[in-house]
Amino acid sequence: MVKIRLEIVCCLIFVLFECDNATLSKSDRKTTKSEKKIARTDNQHGSVVSHKNNNINDASVDYQSILDEHRSYSFSTSLVRNFNQDVLGYVTPWNSHGYDIAKLFAAKFTMISPVWLQLKPKDSKGGFLVEGLHDIDKNWVSTLKQLNKKLKVVPRIILEQWTYPTLKKLLKDKATDVGSELAALAKENHFNGYVLEIWSLLGGQMKAELTHFIINLAKDLQKHNLTLVLVIPPPSYAGNQIGMFVREDFENLVNHVTAFSLMSYDYSSPQRPGPNSPLPWLLQCVEDLIPDKSSPYRKKLLLGLNFYGNVYSKLGGKPIIGHEYISILEKHKPKFMFNNVSGEHSFTYWSENSEHKVFYPTLHSIRLRFQLGKELGTGIAIWEIGQGLDSFYDIL
C-alpha cells in the first residue's frame, strides 16, 4: 500500500481548490519548518512511499518506527471510510494543522466542528452576544463541502463569562432568541448546525433549566434543518465516582438532540497519573448511559477519543500534542510499554533529574478504540485532529 507524506497531498489539493488562496484557513497561512520538509522518493517512478510499514495490529511499538512514519499515511485509503457510524472531528485555531487534516481526510468524517464561537453575556437580563466570528473561514467550509458533499460543518459554541444569575435568565427565557441568532448565522455561513458545550459549566447544577433550554434550542434549530450535538461529561470517573451527566439526563434529551459528544478522556490527572482513557472505563461510560446493547440510541453517542497525550513527573503533569511528542522521541529514544488492561502505550524518560512518564495514542491503541466503538454501536468524536499524528488517519 503506497504511503504518501502530508505536504505532497497538501500541494495537490491546493492546486485543485486554491486558485485564489481560498482554501487556506485564516489561522493556517503560516508555514512551519516541519511543513517545509521535502518528502523523499523511494522508487524509480519517483512516487512517495513509506519508509517502513507499521503493523497496527501489533501492540509492539518502537520510537524509530513512529519517527519514520508519523507524517506518512496511505493516499489510497484517505478516501475510504473504515468506520460506519458518525465520526466527528474537532479543529481548533490554536492547532491549525487540523485545518489541513480536515481537508485531506474529509471523506473519513461525517461532521467537522471548528472551535470558533463563544456565547457571552450582553447584559444582566440574560442578553447574549455570539463572539468569535472573526475566526469563521467561509472558503475553508466551502472546500470541505466540495471534498465531501455529505459532510456537516457544525462549529462548536461554548458559553463563557456567565454568572449564575445571568445564566439562569438565559436558560429560562432566551432559548428561542439563541436559536434564531444561530439559525441566521448558519444560513449566512453555510453551517449545518452546532456543537453546544454548556453542561459542565454549572457543575451538575440547574439540570431542569439546562434540559429545558437544550430541548427548546434543539427544536428551534431543527425547524431550519440544523443539527445540534451536545458535549457531555462522562457519567462516571475513576473510583466509580458519579459524574455530572447520568442516564436520566441522557434519556431526557435523546429524542431531541442529534448526537452527544462524550468527553471520555482525561481519566487520569497530575494527582493520579495514568492512562488517558482506559478501555474498561470507555465501556463503562457507554453502559452507564445506555445499558441496552440493542438500543438504537447508541449510535447517537459519540465516544470521545483523545489525539493528544499527557506527560507526568514529580512536579505535576501537562498535556502534550504531536510535535512535542515527536521531539521527546527524537531526544530520548524511549522504550515503549503496553498495558493490556487500559489498552494504552506509555514510556518513561529522565530530564532535569526527574522521571517523566508519557501516555500518548498509538496506531494500536486507536485501533482498539475504533473496534470498541464498532462493537458498542457508537460513533466517534476526536479531540482534536490538529493534535494527532498524520499516520493516525489510515485506520479511521
N, C-alpha and C positions, 0 to 999 in steps of 0.2 A: 504494500500500500504506500503510495507516494506521500511523503510529508513535505510540507512547504512552510516557510517561515512567514510570520505575520506581515512584515514590512513589504514583502513581494506582493501579497494579495492586496494590501492596502493600496499599492500603486495601481493595480489592475482596477480596483473598484473606483478609485479616484478618477481614473481616466474615463470610466463609464458614466459616473454620476456627478462629476465635479468640474464641468466645463468652466464655471464661473466661481469656483471655490465654494459652491453652495453646500456641499455635504459636510464640511468640517464644522464641528461644534465650536461655539464661541470659546469654550474652555479648552479646546483641543488644537489650537493653531500654533502651539509651540512644540517644536520637535526636540525630544530628549536625546542625549548622547546615545543611549541604547537603541533608539529608533533609527539612528544613522548608520548602524552596522549593516554591512552588506552580507546578505545570505550567500553561503558558498554553494557551488555546484559540484556534483559528485558523479556525473556520468557524461558520456560522450555527446549527448544531445544538449547538455547544459541545463537540464531541468533540476530544480532544487529538491533534494531528498534528505531524508533523516540520516543523521549520523549513526543512530542506534535505535532499535525498536524496543520501547518499553512494553513489557507484558503486564497489562493492567489487571490480569487475573492472579498475579503473583504478589504475595504480601512482602516479599523481599525487595528492598529499595536501597540504592546506594547514591551517595551525593553526586557522583560523576555523571550518572545517567540522567539525573534531574538537570544538572548544569548543561548537559548536551542537548536535552530535549525541551526545556521549559518554554522556548519560543517557537516550537515547531508543532504542527498539527496536520491532520490529513485533509487536504483540499477536497478529495472525493467525498468524504463524509461530512464536510461542512454544510452541505446542502440536504443532509438526511437527518431526520429526527429519529432517535432511538428510544425516546420516552413519549408514550402516547397520551398521557394526561397533560394538564396545563403546566407550563413552565414559565415562571415569572422571573425576570432578571432586573435587578436594581442597578441604576447607573448614577454616580454622584459627580458633581462638578469638580470635587477635590481629588478624584482619581480618574482623570479624563481619558485614560486608556480605555475605559469602559465604553466610551462613545464609539470607538472603532470596533471593539468586540461585538457590540450590538449590531453593527452593520455587517461585519464579516460572518457572523453566525445567526443572522436574522431568521433563517429557516428553522433554527433549533428552538425558538421561543414562540410562545403564544401571546405573551404580554411582556412589554418593556416598561419599567417605571423609572423615569428620570426624577431624581430628587431635587426638585426645583422650588416648590411652593410652600409658603407658610401662611397660616390663618392667624392674624394677630388682632388684639382688641383695638377698637377705634375710639370708644368712649366707655363710660361707666354703665351704660344701659344695655350692654350686650351687642353693640355695634361692632363690626369687624372690617378688616382690610385683608385682601389677598396680596401678599408680597412675594418677591422672588421672580417677578415677571421678566426681569432683565436677563434671567438665565434661559428663558424659553428660546429654543432654536427651531424655527419652523422648517428650515431646509433639512435639518437632520431628521426631523419627524417625517417629512416627505420622502426622504431617501429610504428610511426603514420600510415605509409602506410600499415603495416600489420594489424593494427586495423581497418582501413577504406581504402579499395583499391581505392575508388573514391576520396579520399581527395587530394587536391592540396596543396603543400607546396610552398609558394610564399614569400620569405623573403622581408622585406622592405629595400629599399635602399634610403637614403636621401643624398642630396647634402650639403656639409659643407665646410666652409673656402674659398668660392669663392669670388673673387672681381668682380665688374661689367665688366671690360674689358675681364678677362679670361673666365667668364661665357658666355659672348657674343660670343666668339670664339668657345667655346664648343657647344653652341646651333646651331651655323651656320655650323660648319664643322665636328663635331665629332659623330653624331648620329650613323652612321654605325660602327664606332670603338667601341663605347659603347655597341652597340647591339652584336657585335662579341665577346667582352670580357664577357658580361653577359651570352651569349649563351654557351660559353665554360665552364664558372663557373657552370651553371645549369646542364650541362651534367656530369661534374665531381662529383657533389654533389646530383644529382637526384632531383633537384628543378623542379617545374612545371611552373615557371615564377617568376614575381616580383611584388611588390607593390612599386610604384615610388612616392616619396614625393619631389616635386620641385616647384609647382605652387606658394606657399606662399612666396618663397624665394625672389621674386622681388617685392612683394607688389602690384601686379597687373600691373607691367610694362612689356615691351617686350613680349606682348601676341602673336604677329605674330611669333616671333622667338621660343617661347615656344611651340606653336602649331605645328610648322614645325618640331621641334626636337622630340616631343612626337609621332607624326604620323609616322615619319621615324623609330624611335626606335620600335614602335609597329609592324610595317611591318617587320623589321628585326627579331624580336623575334617570330613573327607568322610563319616565314619560318622554325623555329625549333619547331613549335607546342607549343610555350610558351605563357603563359598568361601575360598580362600587366594590372594591376589595378592602376589607378591614384588617389592619395589622392587629394581631393579638399576642399577648404574652403567654408563656407556657402555662398549662394548668397545674403543673407541679414542678418542684425544684429538687435539688439534691437533698437527701434525707427525707424525701416524701413530704416536703412542705407544700401546702396547698397554695396555688398561685392566684392571681387576680382575676383570671378568666377561667371559668369552670363549665362543666357540661350544661348546666341550666342556662348560662349566658349564651352558649352556642345554640342551644335549642330555641331560645327566644329570637335569635337573629337569622337562623339558617335559611328560612324561607324568604328573606328579604335581601340579604347580602349576596353578591355574586360569588365571592370566594373569601377565604380567610388566610392571611399570610402569617403563619405561625413562627414566632421568634424562638425556634428550637435550637439555640446556640448559646454560648456563654454559660454553659453548665458550671464551669469552674470559675475561680476568681483568685486574685493575688493572696487572699487569706486561705484559700483552699485550692492550691494549684492542681491541675489535672487536665483531662481531655476536654476539648471544646464542646463536643456534642456526642456523647457515647450512645451507641446503638440501642441498648436497653432503655435508655431514657427517651429516645425518639419514639420507640414503640409504646412506651407508657403514655407519652403525651397524646398520641393518637387514640389509644384505647380509653384514656380518661375522658376524652371529648366524645368519642363515637365508639362505644364498645361493640356494637353490632358489626361484624365483619362484612356482612352483605349490604350494609346501608349505602344507598346511592349518594348520601351526603358526604361520604368520604372524599369524593372527587372534588368537593368544594374546599377541602383543606389542603393548603399548600405547605408541605413540610419544609421548614427553613433550613437551608444549608449555608454554612459559612465558607466563603472563599478567602478568608483571612485566617491568621493564626494568632497564637499568644506565646510570649516568652516570659518565664518566671525566674526570679532569683531571690536571694535573701532580702533584697531591697524592695521587692514588690513584683509587679508584673505590668505588661502593656501589650496591646495588640500589635501585630506586625503584618505588613502586606507583602505582595510578591517580590518587589525589588529588594526589600530589606531581608527577606528570607534567602534570596539568591546570594546576597552579599555575605550572609552568615555562612552559607555553604562554601562559598569560594574561599573565605578566610580560614574557617575552622575544620573543614573536611570531616564532618562528624560521622559517627556510625549510628544507623537508624535501629530503633527497636519497634516491634509491633505488638500491640495489646489485643489479644483475641476477643476479649470481653467488650472493650469500648469500640473496637474496630478502627483504631487510630494509630498512626505512627508518631514517634517522638524521638528526640535525641538531646544530648547534653553537650555543652561546651564550656570552657573556662575563659573568663575575661575579667580583667581588673580584680584578680584574686577572688573571684566569686563564680560559683557554678550557676549556669543558666540552663533551663530546660525549655525546649521548644516543642510546641504542638502546632502543626500546620498541615492542611489537607494534602493528600497524595492521590494519584490516579486510583489506587486500590481503595482507599478509604471513601472516595467519592463514588466509585462504582458500587460499593456495599450499600451506600445510602440511596442510590438510584434503585437498586434492587429492592430495598426495603419499601421505598415508595411504591414500586410496582406491585409488590406483594400486598401492601395495605390498601391499594387503590386510591392513593392520594396524588396530588400534584406536587410540584417543587417550586420553592421560591429561593433565589440565590442572592445573598447579601455578601458582597456585591461584585459584579463581574469585572470591574476595574481593579479589584484587589487580587484576583487569582492569576494563575499562570496560563499562557495561551494553550498549553498542552491539555488543559482540563476539558476542553470542549469536544474532543473526539468522541467521548462516550455519552454525551448529552443527547 
